């Protein structure tokens, strides 16, 4: 039936998947915000799901969550684990065979998704998760922690995409944004998924 979600309408958020860089980037504020996100997750009793690495912002986040007594679950491809990149102190570590399997497992394990500053991998994971939500294959909130305006140009581009007719406004609004971890997670608690079909250009 058009306009009807094929997944649960509202998802209780218990674990947050965080996409972020395998380096710490060029500003100290990125690491500071990552530490703040870790504290916010633990304070709210939310488990962390992430890419399983011990390096960069990924490692910073996991170390913070674990140091505060929180739960940190990693998912990492075998090829990276064999290079010694995997974090060995996690609550749980899933070693998978491919990047595709990694992304699928992250979506399966988490109830919401946050992107912190990062590169191609972070953007790939965020966009795939948003695309799945756009197609109503999940009903989980997706957000950006926009540290020091890091994602400003991406947000402007998404507005351009919407303005050019390639992205419906309801789908553009799926992406929740804040510069502050607690504010972003507050948005997650009241998030309701869209009920708009993606335009496919097909008749019938």
KAHUSUL-V960608 format. One record per pair of residues at least 6 apart in sequence whose C-alpha atoms are under 8 Angstrom apart, sorted by the first residue. I is the first residue (numbers start at 1). J is the second residue. If there is no record, write none. Layout:
<<I,J> <I,J>>
This chain:
<<2,197> <3,195> <3,196> <3,197> <4,195> <5,136> <5,195> <6,136> <6,137> <7,136> <7,137> <7,138> <7,139> <8,138> <8,139> <9,139> <9,192> <9,193> <10,139> <10,140> <10,191> <10,192> <10,193> <11,111> <11,139> <11,140> <12,111> <13,46> <13,111> <13,112> <13,188> <13,189> <14,45> <14,46> <14,47> <14,110> <14,111> <15,46> <15,47> <15,48> <15,49> <15,109> <15,110> <15,111> <15,112> <16,41> <16,46> <16,47> <16,48> <16,49> <16,110> <16,111> <16,112> <16,113> <16,114> <17,48> <17,49> <17,50> <17,106> <17,107> <17,110> <17,111> <17,112> <17,113> <17,114> <18,48> <18,49> <18,50> <18,113> <18,114> <18,115> <18,116> <19,50> <19,51> <19,58> <19,113> <19,114> <19,115> <19,116> <19,118> <19,122> <19,125> <19,126> <20,57> <20,58> <20,115> <20,116> <20,117> <20,118> <20,119> <20,122> <21,56> <21,57> <21,58> <21,116> <21,117> <21,118> <21,119> <21,121> <21,122> <22,53> <22,55> <22,56> <22,57> <22,58> <22,59> <22,118> <23,55> <23,56> <23,57> <23,58> <23,118> <24,30> <24,31> <24,56> <24,57> <25,117> <25,118> <29,147> <29,148> <30,57> <30,117> <30,147> <31,57> <31,60> <33,147> <33,180> <33,181> <34,57> <34,60> <34,61> <34,116> <35,60> <35,61> <35,64> <36,181> <37,61> <37,181> <37,182> <38,61> <38,62> <38,64> <38,65> <39,64> <39,65> <39,68> <40,181> <40,182> <41,47> <41,48> <41,65> <41,70> <42,65> <42,68> <42,69> <42,70> <42,71> <45,70> <46,70> <46,71> <47,70> <47,71> <47,72> <47,73> <48,62> <48,65> <48,70> <48,71> <48,72> <48,73> <49,72> <49,73> <49,74> <49,75> <49,106> <49,109> <49,110> <50,58> <50,72> <50,73> <50,74> <50,75> <50,106> <51,58> <51,74> <51,75> <51,76> <51,102> <51,106> <52,58> <52,59> <52,73> <52,74> <52,75> <52,76> <52,86> <52,87> <52,93> <53,59> <53,74> <53,76> <53,85> <53,86> <53,87> <54,60> <54,62> <54,85> <54,86> <54,87> <54,88> <55,85> <59,87> <62,72> <62,90> <65,71> <65,72> <66,72> <66,90> <71,90> <71,91> <72,90> <72,91> <72,92> <73,90> <73,91> <73,92> <73,93> <73,94> <74,87> <74,90> <74,92> <74,93> <74,94> <75,93> <75,94> <75,95> <75,96> <75,102> <75,105> <75,106> <76,86> <76,93> <76,94> <76,95> <76,96> <76,99> <76,102> <77,95> <77,96> <77,97> <77,98> <77,99> <77,102> <78,95> <78,96> <78,97> <78,98> <79,97> <80,86> <81,95> <96,102> <103,125> <107,129> <111,140> <111,141> <112,140> <112,141> <112,142> <112,188> <113,126> <113,129> <113,140> <113,141> <113,142> <113,143> <114,126> <114,142> <114,143> <114,144> <114,145> <115,122> <115,123> <115,126> <115,143> <115,144> <115,145> <116,122> <116,144> <116,145> <116,146> <116,147> <117,145> <117,146> <117,147> <117,150> <117,151> <126,142> <129,142> <130,142> <130,174> <130,175> <132,138> <133,139> <133,140> <134,171> <134,197> <134,198> <135,197> <135,198> <139,192> <139,193> <140,193> <141,174> <141,175> <141,176> <141,188> <141,191> <141,192> <141,193> <142,174> <142,175> <142,176> <143,175> <143,176> <143,177> <143,178> <143,184> <144,151> <144,175> <144,176> <144,177> <144,178> <144,184> <145,177> <145,178> <145,179> <145,180> <145,181> <145,184> <146,152> <146,177> <146,178> <146,179> <146,180> <147,179> <147,180> <148,179> <149,179> <158,167> <158,172> <159,172> <161,167> <162,168> <162,169> <162,172> <168,198> <170,194> <170,196> <171,194> <174,193> <174,194> <176,184> <176,187> <177,184> <178,184>>
